[in-house]
Amino acid sequence: MRRGRAVAIVAGLVVLIVACSGLVVVPPVTQQGGDLARNAPRYLDNLLADPRLRDLESTYHVLDKAREEITRRLSDGSFMSQAVGGVLGAGLAVVSGLFSTITVLVLTLYFLACLPSLKRAAYALIPASRRPRVESLAEEIMRRVGSYAIGQVLVATINACCSYVMMKIVGIPYAAVLAVAVGTLGLIPMVGATLGAILVAFVALFVDPGKALIALIYFLIYQQVENYVVAPRMMQRTVSVPGVITVVAALAGGTLAGVLGALLVIPTAAGLLLLYEEVLVPRQQRH
């Protein structure tokens, strides 16, 4: 089969899978999201009626201070102008992100269709005597980068499924929509589980502070298991990077370059490890 037709079929299958998954996931997510929005005022009233919160309010007057701060902010003209500008900026960012996503998808299809010719053009710049070796190393690095993406998706899926089971057992409402959010945030290495935990605990807080505490304890334990057991083992199987290197690389990348560094550091470590094993070590042994 010609490559262009094969790429079109694969892209069509991906769209079909996403559409089928949407038919399964979107209805409960939409229903639970709407229920959450409609019941938010009632949850807030229940939270305010909690005796522990009333004791805290009578001691520290938190609500009165928050009400005064909100009133002061709303009466501040500069704050309102900044808020309106922030809303407009967020809208422009959403539109720009949508166009960027479409552009990336289109370019991805073009690159997939033209990848062999692009690689041949790049390899032509390499001296003929070293070209086969460079080609084999480049192909292995590309395979490891793809395996890293697959491994990250599997880690996020495990996070979402375990979170869904926990929320069902504990009785936290809107488990489906929260599990989807946790899985999406789980694509971010190191900090994704923390963001998901904050979201779930925030929703559970309006229902029952005890359930929010249970959710935080669960995510605290699960995040340690994911960071030091699940993710390293998954990356070792898919990317062929030892677990200790995965943990150290993720911590270093997140510290040096934030979320982007944490996303890119593991495939980078996989490429550098391959060059170490296949180029540096054999050269040192020959000398």
VOSEBA-818833 format. One line per field, with one value per residue (C-alpha): residue in one letter; y, z, x. Coordinates in steps of 0.25 Angstrom, whole numbers. Last residue first. Layout:
<rs>
type: (a, ...)
y: (Y, ...)
z: (Z, ...)
x: (X, ...)
</rs>
This chain:
<rs>
type: (h, r, q, q, r, p, v, l, v, e, e, y, l, l, l, l, g, a, a, t, p, i, v, l, l, a, g, l, v, g, a, l, t, g, g, a, l, a, a, v, v, t, i, v, g, p, v, s, v, t, r, q, m, m, r, p, a, v, v, y, n, e, v, q, q, y, i, l, f, y, i, l, a, i, l, a, k, g, p, d, v, f, l, a, v, f, a, v, l, i, a, g, l, t, a, g, v, m, p, i, l, g, l, t, g, v, a, v, a, l, v, a, a, y, p, i, g, v, i, k, m, m, v, y, s, c, c, a, n, i, t, a, v, l, v, q, g, i, a, y, s, g, v, r, r, m, i, e, e, a, l, s, e, v, r, p, r, r, s, a, p, i, l, a, y, a, a, r, k, l, s, p, l, c, a, l, f, y, l, t, l, v, l, v, t, i, t, s, f, l, g, s, v, v, a, l, g, a, g, l, v, g, g, v, a, q, s, m, f, s, g, d, s, l, r, r, t, i, e, e, r, a, k, d, l, v, h, y, t, s, e, l, d, r, l, r, p, d, a, l, l, n, d, l, y, r, p, a, n, r, a, l, d, g, g, q, q, t, v, p, p, v, v, v, l, g, s, c, a, v, i, l, v, v, l, g, a, v, i, a, v, a, r, g, r, r, m)
y: (11, 1, 0, 15, 15, 4, 11, 25, 20, 9, 10, 25, 29, 20, 27, 40, 37, 31, 43, 52, 43, 45, 60, 65, 65, 69, 80, 86, 85, 93, 95, 93, 87, 79, 74, 70, 63, 55, 51, 46, 38, 32, 30, 22, 14, 9, 15, 4, 14, 4, -6, 4, 15, 6, 2, 16, 21, 11, 10, 23, 34, 25, 19, 33, 39, 28, 30, 45, 43, 34, 43, 55, 47, 43, 57, 61, 50, 56, 70, 65, 70, 83, 78, 66, 76, 83, 69, 64, 77, 77, 62, 64, 75, 67, 55, 64, 69, 58, 57, 64, 54, 52, 65, 58, 45, 54, 62, 49, 43, 56, 55, 41, 42, 53, 50, 45, 33, 27, 14, 21, 32, 21, 13, 26, 30, 16, 17, 31, 28, 15, 24, 34, 24, 17, 31, 33, 20, 22, 35, 29, 18, 28, 35, 21, 18, 31, 29, 15, 20, 31, 21, 11, 23, 28, 15, 13, 27, 26, 23, 31, 44, 50, 61, 50, 45, 58, 57, 42, 45, 56, 46, 35, 45, 50, 44, 45, 59, 63, 57, 64, 77, 76, 72, 83, 94, 89, 90, 104, 108, 103, 109, 123, 122, 118, 129, 140, 136, 136, 150, 155, 149, 155, 169, 169, 165, 176, 186, 181, 182, 196, 201, 196, 194, 179, 177, 184, 176, 163, 167, 170, 157, 149, 156, 153, 139, 137, 142, 135, 129, 130, 126, 114, 109, 111, 103, 92, 92, 91, 101, 108, 95, 91, 105, 103, 90, 96, 107, 96, 87, 93, 93, 79, 74, 80, 74, 60, 61, 65, 55, 44, 47, 50, 37, 26, 34, 41, 28, 25, 38, 37, 23, 27, 39, 30, 20, 31, 36, 21, 20, 34, 30, 17, 24, 33, 22, 14, 0)
z: (90, 84, 98, 98, 84, 88, 101, 94, 81, 84, 99, 101, 88, 93, 107, 100, 92, 104, 113, 102, 102, 117, 117, 108, 116, 129, 122, 117, 131, 137, 130, 140, 152, 143, 135, 147, 154, 141, 139, 153, 152, 139, 141, 154, 146, 135, 121, 110, 105, 106, 117, 125, 123, 129, 141, 144, 143, 151, 163, 167, 161, 161, 175, 181, 174, 178, 193, 192, 183, 193, 205, 197, 193, 208, 212, 202, 206, 221, 216, 210, 198, 195, 199, 189, 177, 183, 186, 172, 166, 176, 173, 158, 159, 168, 158, 147, 154, 152, 137, 130, 123, 137, 134, 124, 132, 144, 136, 130, 144, 149, 138, 141, 156, 157, 171, 182, 188, 194, 186, 173, 175, 177, 165, 156, 162, 158, 144, 142, 148, 139, 127, 130, 131, 118, 111, 116, 112, 98, 97, 102, 91, 81, 86, 87, 72, 68, 75, 69, 55, 58, 62, 50, 41, 47, 46, 31, 28, 33, 21, 12, 19, 25, 18, 10, 23, 24, 10, 12, 25, 18, 7, 17, 25, 14, 18, 33, 31, 23, 34, 45, 38, 37, 52, 56, 48, 55, 68, 66, 61, 74, 82, 76, 78, 93, 95, 89, 99, 110, 106, 106, 120, 125, 119, 126, 139, 137, 135, 147, 155, 150, 154, 168, 174, 170, 177, 190, 190, 188, 200, 209, 206, 208, 222, 226, 221, 229, 242, 250, 262, 258, 244, 249, 257, 246, 237, 247, 248, 233, 229, 219, 212, 211, 205, 195, 191, 188, 180, 172, 169, 155, 151, 156, 149, 136, 138, 141, 129, 120, 125, 125, 110, 106, 110, 101, 89, 91, 91, 78, 72, 76, 71, 57, 57, 59, 49, 39, 42, 40, 27, 22, 26, 18, 6, 6, 9, -3, 0)
x: (165, 155, 148, 146, 140, 130, 126, 124, 116, 105, 103, 106, 98, 86, 87, 87, 74, 67, 71, 65, 52, 52, 55, 44, 32, 39, 46, 33, 26, 37, 51, 62, 54, 45, 56, 64, 53, 49, 64, 66, 53, 55, 70, 66, 56, 66, 62, 58, 47, 35, 39, 48, 38, 27, 35, 39, 25, 18, 29, 35, 26, 13, 15, 18, 6, -3, 0, -2, -14, -21, -18, -24, -36, -38, -37, -47, -57, -56, -59, -72, -79, -73, -59, -61, -60, -47, -41, -43, -37, -25, -22, -23, -12, -4, -5, 0, 12, 22, 20, 8, -1, -7, -15, -23, -25, -29, -39, -45, -46, -53, -63, -66, -66, -76, -79, -69, -75, -62, -63, -67, -56, -46, -50, -50, -36, -30, -36, -30, -17, -15, -19, -9, 2, -2, -2, 12, 17, 11, 18, 31, 30, 30, 42, 49, 46, 51, 64, 65, 63, 74, 84, 81, 82, 95, 102, 97, 102, 116, 124, 114, 117, 104, 97, 89, 83, 75, 70, 67, 60, 51, 48, 44, 35, 27, 13, 16, 21, 9, -1, 7, 6, -9, -10, 0, -8, -21, -15, -10, -23, -30, -19, -20, -35, -33, -22, -31, -42, -32, -27, -42, -44, -31, -34, -48, -41, -30, -41, -48, -36, -33, -47, -46, -60, -60, -47, -51, -64, -56, -46, -58, -65, -52, -50, -64, -63, -50, -55, -44, -50, -65, -62, -53, -65, -75, -65, -65, -80, -83, -94, -84, -81, -95, -98, -86, -91, -105, -99, -90, -102, -105, -91, -88, -100, -96, -82, -89, -98, -86, -77, -87, -90, -76, -69, -76, -79, -66, -59, -66, -61, -47, -46, -52, -43, -31, -36, -37, -23, -18, -25, -20, -6, -7, -12, 0, 9, 5, 0)
</rs>
